[in-house]
Amino acid sequence: MWADATVNTILDADYFARAQLSLADLEKNPEFPQFADTAPYRQALCTREQREAFFLGLDVRAPETRWLPHLRALDELLVEDAIASHVQDLVAAWVAKDVGQALQFLQAARGNAELFRVGKVVAAALRKGLQTVPAATRAGLEEVLLAWAIEHQESEWDVDPEASVIRAADLQWRVEDLALETLPAVLWKLVGVLDARLRESKDDASADLAKYHWCVAAAKALPSGPSRSPAALRLVAAGQVPLRIQDGNRVLKESVSDLRALDDAVLTQFGLPLWPDLVATPTEDGIRLSNRGVGAALAISVTEEASLLRNDAQLDRFDLPANESIALPVSGRRSAIALSFEKFHRRFHVIVPVVAGAATAAEQIPLRNLRTAITRKRLQAARGYRAVIDPKGIVVGLSPALISLFESIHHANSIAGLSAVLLLGERGVGKSHIARLIHDSSPRTKGPFVLVQAGGTGGDVTIQRGEWIGYSKGHGIAGIDPKGKPGHLMEASGGTLFIDEFGDFSKELQSIFLSVLEGRGIQKVGAGQYMADVRCIFATNVDVDEAVANGVLRPDLLDRIAVKFCIPPLRERRGDILLLARHFAPEQKLSEGCALALLRFSWPGNVRELKNVLAVAEARKEGEGAATIKPEHLDIPSEILTEVGVLDNDECRAELWRLADEIAREEGLEEGGGLQRRAGEIMGVGEAQASKAYQAYGLRKRATA
C-alpha cells in the first residue's frame, strides 16, 4: 500500500502534467549530477521504451552527468513492482554484457543511499552470474559483493562454525578466503545480526549462541593493536572484555555495581553484547555447568526441575559469570538439560547437551582451526610489513613471535597523528632497535631520533625540568649557559624522542609528559612557552599495571599512550636462537654440542646476553686456537654443559633436529605445511637437506604418526 501510494504521488505531481519527456530531451546534463532534480528523469524513465534505451547505452565509465541523475531517478521508481520487475530484467542483461562495468557501479553505489535499490538489483544480478565470471575477475567481484552485503544486507547473514563458512545472501566465503582487512568488518556484521536474532528468539537459542561464540573466538585471533577493527573487537582481541564486576574498572568510563549493569555499560560504551556460552559435562555426582562465553548467564533456572534434580536437591535461580562453573545435583544419566536464563531484561531458553570432556575437546577443534587460519593470515601480512619496515634486516629472526612485531609497528605508524608508543619487554630484548625501526618507518623519519634514559628521580627539580624542557635566555640557574639551552624535547623537535626506563620516571617528568601527550604548551625554565613537536616512544621492563597500583606511575599518563605492545623474550622465540648465534659469530663455526647447549638455555638476559656470551666464547676459542666454538667456551650454567658433554656429535646432531622439529611444531607448522622448511631454517640448511635429516632421524614417521 505504501509503495503504491508513493508511486501515485510521484506520477500525479504537477511536473508530469507537461508533455512526456524523452532521454533526448535531457541532453543538457546538469553540472552537479549528484544534486540534480530527479523529477524530469523520473518522467522520462516511466516508459518501458525509455528504460530499455537508457540501459542499452548505459556506460558508468562515462562522466556521471550521463548516468547518475538517471539512476537516482530510477531508484525512486523501483518502489513500483512492475517497474522493478522490468529493471531486474534490464540489469541482468546489462551485467551479462559487461561485468566490469556493473562491478564499477556497485562500488560507486555502496556509499550512496540514493542508489540503494538499484545497487541491490545489480548485486543480485552479479551474484546469480558469479559462476560464469572468469576466475581472475571472480575474487575481486566477491570482495565487492561482500562489502555491499556488509553495508546493506541485513537478514541473510549466517555462519557455519564447523566449516568456518560465512554466508551472505546466496554467497558463501571461507575464513581462509577473506582478506585480513575485511575479516573484522565481516565479524562485526555477524555479531550484530546474531545479537538481533538472539534477542528475537522464542525457542532454543543454543545454535545462535554457538555462532556468536565462534565470532568471539575469531575476534580473539585478530590484531589487538590500533587498526580499522571496531573498538569492541579490539577489546576482545586484547583480552580486556570485563567478565566480572571488578574487571569493569579497567575499561569502563563509570563503575558498575552488578552483572546487569556490566552488560548495559559494555553495550553502551563499546556496542558489544556480552552473551554466555553454556557447556555441560557429566560428573560422578551429577552435571557441571560451565560458561565459556564473554558474558554472564543471569538467574538461570532448570526446566522441569522436579524430575531432573535429585530428591533432596534444591536449586534456586543462580547467576553464572563467564569463565565460571557450577555443579548441578542431577539424578540419573542425561543427554541434555533444558535451561532458561535472563539477559538484556528478558528470558532465553537453551537446551545444553551433556558431553564428556573428550567430546568437549573435540568440539573445540573447529575453533582451533579458525584461530590457526587467522594467525597464518596475520603472519603473511606481517612479513609484507617487515619488508617495508626493516629492509636492511636490522632485526634478526624468523619466528612468528618476532614477525608479529612488525604488525604492531605497522599499526603504530598507521594511526593519524602518530600517537605515543609504549614498548614493553624484558631487559635485553632489543627495545631500542624496535624504537628506531618505528621512527625510521614513520613519516617522521627525516626528523631527529633522540634516545634518553629516564632513570633517576633525585637531584634538583628545576635542573631536571630544564634538561627535558629547556632553559630560556636569562634563566638565572647557576652552571647553565645564560644564553639558554635546549632540552631533550626541543632537540627531538620534528622527530622522535625515545625514553628508555619509563618505569623510573619521576612525578615531575610524568607531569611534563602528560602535558606533551595532551598537546598542551609547556613552560621553559626561565620564561617562554612552546608546543613540543615530538612523537614519544617509551620503553620499560617493569610491570606497568603494578607500577600504577603502587603509585609509581600515573594512570592518566598511561592512558594517554595509545599504542602498547610487548617485545617477546628470547625463550618465546627459540627458533631464532641459532640464527642469532650465527649472526653474532659469522666467522666462527659452532660445534653441534655448542648449538645444542645454546638451545637448552633459557636466556634470561635475552638477545643481549646471547651476544655477550658468544663474544666471550669467541675470545676463549681464539685463545685456545680451537677450530670451533665448543660448549666449554660458553658462559652458561654448568649443568647444561655437563649434560651436553656426555653426548657425541651424532647424538648432538640428532637431538638438535628433534628440537628444531619441536620448535617448528610449537610455532604452528605441520607436515606438508612448511614444517621441514622451518626446521631447516632453524638449523641453517635448505629444505632438501632438512628432508634428508627428517628421514635419517625418524622425524617423518613421528610427523605422520
N, C-alpha and C positions, 0 to 999 in steps of 0.2 A: 504493500500500500504506500509506504513512504517513497519507494523508488518511483512508482507511477506518478505520484503527486509531484515529485521533483522534476521529472521529465516534462510533465504537463506545464509546470510553471516556466520551465526554460522555453518550451515550444510556443507558449502563449504570450511571451514577452513582446513588448512594443516593437523591438527592433526586428522581429520576424514578420512584422506586417509589411515590410518592404519587399521588393522583388527578390526572388530566390537568387542568392549569390553562388558563384562557382569558384573553383580554385583559381581560375584565370583572373577573376575579379580581385584576388588577393595578392597579385604580383608585386604590389608596392609593399614590401616587407617592413615590419617595424624595426626601429633602431635598437630597441632593447626587447628581444623576444620573450625573455622571462617575465616581463611586466606587461606584455601586450594584452589588450582587451580580447578575451576569447569569444565574445558574442558573435562576431561575423564568421569566425572559423567554425563555431558550432552550427551556424546556419548553413554554411557551405557543406559540412560533412554529415548533414542529416540524411542525405540520399545514398543509396547503395552505390550508384554510379560514381559519385564523387569520392566515396571512401575507397572504392576499387582503384580509381585513378590516382588517388594520393599514395596508396601502398605500392602501386606499380612503379611510381617514380621516387619512392622514399629512399633517401640516402643520408644517414645520420653523420656521415663524414663531411657532408656539405656544411656551410655556415648554418648556425642554429636558426637564423631568421627564416630558413626554408622549411623547417620541420617542427621546431619546438612549440610555437603557438598552436599549430595544428594538433599535435599530440596532447597538449594541455586541454584543448577543447574536446578532443576525443575521449580523454579520461573522464570528463564530466558527463559525457553522453553514455558511458558504459553502464550507468545505473539502469538503463532500459534493456530488458532481456533480449529483445530482437536485435538491437544494435550490438550488444555484447556477443551474441552468437555469431553474427556476421564478422565482427572484428576478429574473433578467435580463428575463423577460417582464413581470413586475410593474413593474420600474423603467422599462422602455421606455414602458409605458402612463402611468406617473406623470409622466415627463418630458414626454411629448406633451401631457399635460393642463396642466402648469404649469412652463414652462422656468425662470421666475424663481425658483421655489421650489427646483428642482433645482440651480440655479446657487448659491443661498444655501447649500445643504447642502454643495456641493463646496468652497466657500470655507471653511466651518467644519471640513470633514474634512481639509483639507490638512495641518494640523499635528498630527493625531490618529492615532497608529499603530493605535489600536483600531478605526478606521473605514476602514482602508486597503482591504480587499477590497470593502466596499460602495461606497467612493468610486471604485474602479476600474470597477465596474459602471456607476455613474452617469456617469462621464466618458466611457465607451464609448458609452452611450446618447445623451449630448449631442453627441458627435462625429457619430454617424450622422444625427441630426436637425438638424445645424447649418444646412444649406442651406434649411431650411423656416423658420428663425428670421428675424423682421423685421430689416432692415439696421441699424436703430437699436440693436437689442439685440445684434447679432452681434459687434460689436467688443469689447464688454465680456465676452461669453461666450468669445471666442477668447483674451482675456488670461487669464481664469481657467483655461481648459483648458491654455494654455501654462504657467502657473505650476504646475499639477498635474503636467504632464509633466516639468517641470524637477525637481520633488521626487521623483517616483515612477517615471517611465518610464525604464527603463534601456537597453533593447535596440533600440528602434525610432527612434533619432535618426540623422539624416544631413543632409548639406548638398550642394547643387549649386553649386560655385564659379562656374561660368559665368553662372548666372542669379541668384546670391546668394539662393537659396531654401533655407530651413531646413525640414526635415521632422521631425515627431514623431508617432509612431503613423500615423494616416491623415489628418493635417492638415499644412498647409504654410504658411509665412509668408515674405514677402519682408523684407529688412532694412528697407526703407522703411516697412513696416507696423508695425514693433516700436517701442515706446516706448524712449527713450534710457535710462530707468531699468531697463528689462527686458533690454536687449541684453547687458550684462555677465554676467548670470546664464545667459542662453542660450549665450553663447560659452564660458563656463566649463563648462557641461554638455557641450557638444560636445567641448571639449578632453579631458575625462575619458573620454567614450565613444570618441573616436578613438584616444586613447592605449591604452585597453584593447584595442581592435580591432587596433591595430598590434602590440601585444605578443603577440597570439594568432595573427597572420598566419603562414601557412606558404608562401604563394605570393608573387606580385608585390605589394609593399606601396606601389607608386607612387601609386595613386589615393588611398589614405588619407593618405599624406604630403602630397599636394597639398591635401587638405581641411584637414589640420592647419595647413598654411601659410596657407590662407585665413583660418582663425580667428585666427592670429597677426597677419595683415595688418589684420583688423578691429579687434583689440585695440589695435594701434598708433594707430588713429584715435580711440580713446576718451580721455576726460579722464585726465590723469596725476596730477592732484592728489588730495587726500583725497576719497573718495567711497565708495559702497557696493560698488564693484567689489572682487573678491578681490585680495589683495596681489599675486598673481602677474600679474594683468592690469594692475595699476597699474605694475608693474615693466616690463612690455612697453611700455605707453603712454609711459612716461618714457624709453624707450630705454636702460634700465640693465641689461638682461639680460646677464650676463657671457658673452662669446663666447670669451674666451681665459683661460688660467690667471691671468695678471696682472690681468685685469678682476675676478676674484672678490674681491679685497681690498676693492673699493668697496662691495659689498653683502652679502657673506657673513660670518657670525659667526666662522668659522675659515678660515685659509688652506688652499689645496689645492695639490697637487703635480703633478697631471696631469689630462688631459681627462676621464678616467673618474671621478676624484674630484670634478671640477667638476659632472658630470652628477648624481652622487649628492647632492652638497651642495645644489644648487639644488632638486632634487626634495624633499629633506628639509625645507629651510627654507621654501620657497615652494609646494611641491606642483606645480611647473611642470616637465614633462618637456621636455628640450631635443632635439627631433628635427631632423634635417637635411632639406634640400630640394635635391636634386641636379638640375643642368641641364647638358646637353652641347651645345656648339656646334662646328661644323666650323672647322678652321684649315688653312693650307697644308700643315702637317706632320702633321696628324692630327686630334685632337679635344681641346678644352679642357673639362674637367670643373669646374663651379663649384658651390659650396654657398651658397645664398641663404636657408637656414633659420636657426634660432636655436641649433642645436646641431651639434656635430662628428659627422661620419661616421667611425668608427674602423675601422682595419685593413681598408680597402677592398681587395677583390680583384676582378679582371676575370674573368668566366666565360669558359671556352673560350679562355684566354689565348693558347694556341699558334697558333690560327688567326686571332686578332684582331689581335695585335701584329705589327709588322714583324719580319723575321727576326733583325735584330741587336738588337732591343729586349728588355730585361729589366725587369720591373716587380714589385717586392716589394709586400707589403701596406703601405698607407700611410694616414695619418690626413689628413682634410681638414676643418680647423676652419671654422666659419661665416664667411661673407664672404671666403673664400679660394678659389683655383682652382689647377688643375694641368694641365699639358699631357700628354696620353696619346699615345704614339707608335703610332697605329693605322694599319694598312695598308688602302688602298682606301677606297671610299666606304661609309659605314654609315648606315642609317636609325635604328638604336638600338644601345645596348650594354647587356649584362646585367652587373650588378654585385651584389656582396654586401658588407655592412658589419656591423660589430659595434656594438651599442647595448644598454645595460642587461643586459650579461652573456649575450647570445645574438646569433645572426647573423640578418640580414634580407636578403631578395632584392628587387631592383628592376630594372626594365627602363627605361632612360632614353632617350627619343627624342633623336636628334641633329637639332637645328633651327638654322637660320640666325639671325643676330641680329635680322632683321626679324620673323621668326616669334616669337622670344622676346619682343620688344617687344609684339607683338600679343597674346601670351598674358597680358601684364600689364594689358590694358585692363579686364577684369572687376575686378581689384584696385583700379585707379584709380577705377572707378565706385563700388566698395564704399566706399572712403575718402571720396569726394565725398558719397555719401549720408549717411554718419555725420557728416561735417563740417557738412552742412546742418542735420541734426537738432540738433547741438550749438549752432549759431548761433541756431536758432529758440528753443531753451531759454534761451540766454544773453540774448536780447532780453527774454524774460519776467523773468529775474533783474534785468536793468537797470532795468526799470520799477519794481521794488520797491526796489532798492539805491540808485538815483540818480534819484528822482522829480523833483528840481529841475534836472536836466540840468547838474550841475557839470562832468562830463567831456564834452567836445565831440568828436564824431566818429561816423562810421557804418561805418568799415571793419571787416571781420571780425577783424583782429588786435586792434582795440580792444574790440570787443564780446565777444570771447572772454575778456577780463579779468574780466568780470562772472561768468563761470562759475567762475573761480578764487576770486573774492571769495565767491561763494555757498558753495563747498565749504569755504573757510576758516572761514566762520561757521556751518557745519552740523556741525562737529566738537564732540563733547561736551567740555566744559571749555574751549572756545575756546583752542586751543593757540597758541603764539607763531607769528609770521609773519615771513618774510624777503622783502622786496621788492628785486628785482634790476633794474638798468636803468641806462642811461647818464645823464649829467647832463642835467637839463632835461626829462626825460620826464614829470614830474608825480608823483613818488613820494609827496610829502606829500598831494596831493589823493586819491590812492588809499588812503593810510593813513587819512585822515579818513572816507572812504566806508566802509571796513571797520569802523571804530568806530561810525559813525552807523547802520549797518545791522545791528549786533550787539546782543545782549541787554545789553551794557554802555553803550548809548547815553546813558543818563541819568547815567552817571558822567563824571568829567573826562577830557578829552583833552589830554595834556601832550606837547609836542614839545621834544626836547632834542637838541642837536648833540653827538655823542660825540667829535668831533675833539680832538686834543691828548693827548699822553701825558706831558708834563712836569709840573713842579710838585711840591708836597709830596703824598706818597701819602695821608697822613691827611686833608688837606683834600679831596683828590679823592674819597676814600671818603665823607667827610661830605656832600659835595654830592649824592651819589647816594643814600646810605643814610640820612643824617640824623644830627644831634647830639642826645645826651641832655642833660638838665639837669646842670649842673656838669661839663661835658666837659673843661674846662681848656685849651681851644685859644684862643690869643690872637687877638683880632679877630673872634671869633664870639660872638653873643649868648649869655651864660652860662645863660640860661633854656632854651637848646636851639633847634634849628632843624630843620624837616622837610626831608628830601632829595627828590629827584625821584620816587623810588619811593613815598614817603608822600604826596606831592602828587597822584599819579595813583591813589591807592587807590580801588578800586571801579570804575575806568575803564581807560583805555588809555594806556600810555606809548610814544610813538613816538620811537625813537632813530635819528636820521639819522647818516650817516657811520660806519656799523657797522664798516667795514674799518679804522677808526683807533682802535678800542677798545684801551686799554692792557691789559696782562696782569692788572692788579689788577681792572679793571672786568669783564674776562671771567670771572674767578674769582667775583666777586659775582653776575653774572647766571647763571652755571652753578648756583649755589645757588638763585636765584629760580626758574629753569625746572625745577629738580628738586623744588621745593616744600619746600625746607629753610629753617629760620629764619636770619635774618641779624642781625648784631650792629651796633647803632648805635655811633657814635664816642662813647666815654664809658662807657655801660653800657646794658643793656636789649636784649632780643632781640624781634623781631617777625616775623610771616609777611607777606610782601608780597602784597597782594591786587590784582595788576595783570595785565593782558594786555599783553605786549610785542610791538610791531611794529618790526622792524629794517629799515633800508634802506641800500644801498650801491651804488656804481657800480664797485667793484673786482671782479676775478675771485676769488670766494671759494675755489675749489679751489686756485688758485695761491697765495692767501694762506695756506692751510693747509699746502701743500707747502713754503712758505718760512718756516714757523714763526711767521707773523704772527697767525694765528687758531688757536684751539684746536679740534681736530676734534671733541672731545666736546661743546663748546658748540654747534657747528654741527649735530651730530647731534640735539641736544635741540629744535631748531626744526622742528616737524612740517610746516609749510607753507612752501614756497618757490616763488615764481613771478616771471617776468620781465615787466616792462612794455616793450612794443615801442618801438623808436626811431621817429621820425617818418618816416624813409626806408622803413620797412616798412609804413607806413600812409599812402602817398602820396595815397590817396583822401580823406584828411581835411585836406590842406594848405589848399585853398581854402576849405573850410568853416571852419577855424580862422581863416584870414585875414579872412573876413567877420565872424567873431565878435569878433576883436580890433579891427577898424576898421569898426564897424557903420554909421557915418555917412559913411564915405569910400568912394567908388566906385573900384574897381580897374580900371585900363585892361587891355585884352587882353594887351598886352605885359608889364605888371606881373604878371598872373596866370600867364603862360607862364614868366616868369623864376622865380617862386616854385616852380613845379612842376619846373623843371630843376635847382634847387639841392638838395643832399643833406642840408642842415640838421644838421651835426654837433652843434650845441647844442640840437637838438630843439625842443620846443614853446616853451621859454623864449626861445630865440634868435629864433624866428619872431615872438613877441610883441614883443621888443625892437626887431627890425628894422622892424616895422610902426609902432611908436611913433615911431621916428626918422623914418621915411618920412612919417608924418602931419605931423610938425613941419616938415619940409622943404617939403611940399606947401603948408601954410598960409603958410609964409614967402614962397613964390613966388606965392601967390594962385592956384594951379592948381586946375582943376576935378576932376581925378582924380589918384590916385597912379600915377606913371609909373615905368618901370624905373630911370631915373636917380635916383629918390628912394631906391632900395633900397641898403642897405649889404651887398652880396653880391659875389662875385668878378666882376671886370671882364670876364672872357672871356664869362660868361653874358650880361651886359648888352650886350656888343658883338654877340653872335650874335642876340639878340632885337631889337636896334636896327635891323637891316637889313630886318626884316620889317614889312610894313604891317599894318593892323588886320585885314583879311580873311585874310591869311596866318597871323597870330597866332591868329585865331579857329579856322581850320581845324586848326592844329596842336594847339590846346587840346582840341578834340573828339577828335582822334586819340589824344591822351594819355589823355583820360578813358575812351575805349573800351579802350585798352590796360590801364589800371589795373583797370577793371571785369573784364576777362578774367583778369588776374592774380589777382583775388580769387575766381575760380572760377565766374563767371557766364557764361551762354551766351545766344545769340539765342533769344528765346522763353522765357527763364528769368530775366528781370529785368535783362538786360544794359543795355538802353536806359534803364530807370528808374534804375539805379545810376549810369550815366554822367551822367544829368540831375542827380542829387543832387550829384555832384562839381562840375558846372558851375553849380549853384544854380538850375535850372529844372525845370519839370514834365515828365512823361513825354511829353505831346503835343508840346511844343517839342523835346524830345530826339529824338523820332521824325522830325521835320522836318529836324533837323540831320543825322541819320544818312543821310537821303536826299540832302540837299544836298551832303554831303561824301563820298559814295560809301562810307560805312561799312557800310551794309546789305549791299551786294554783297560787301564784304570778310567780313562776318559769316557769310554763307551760302556762301562760296566753299569 
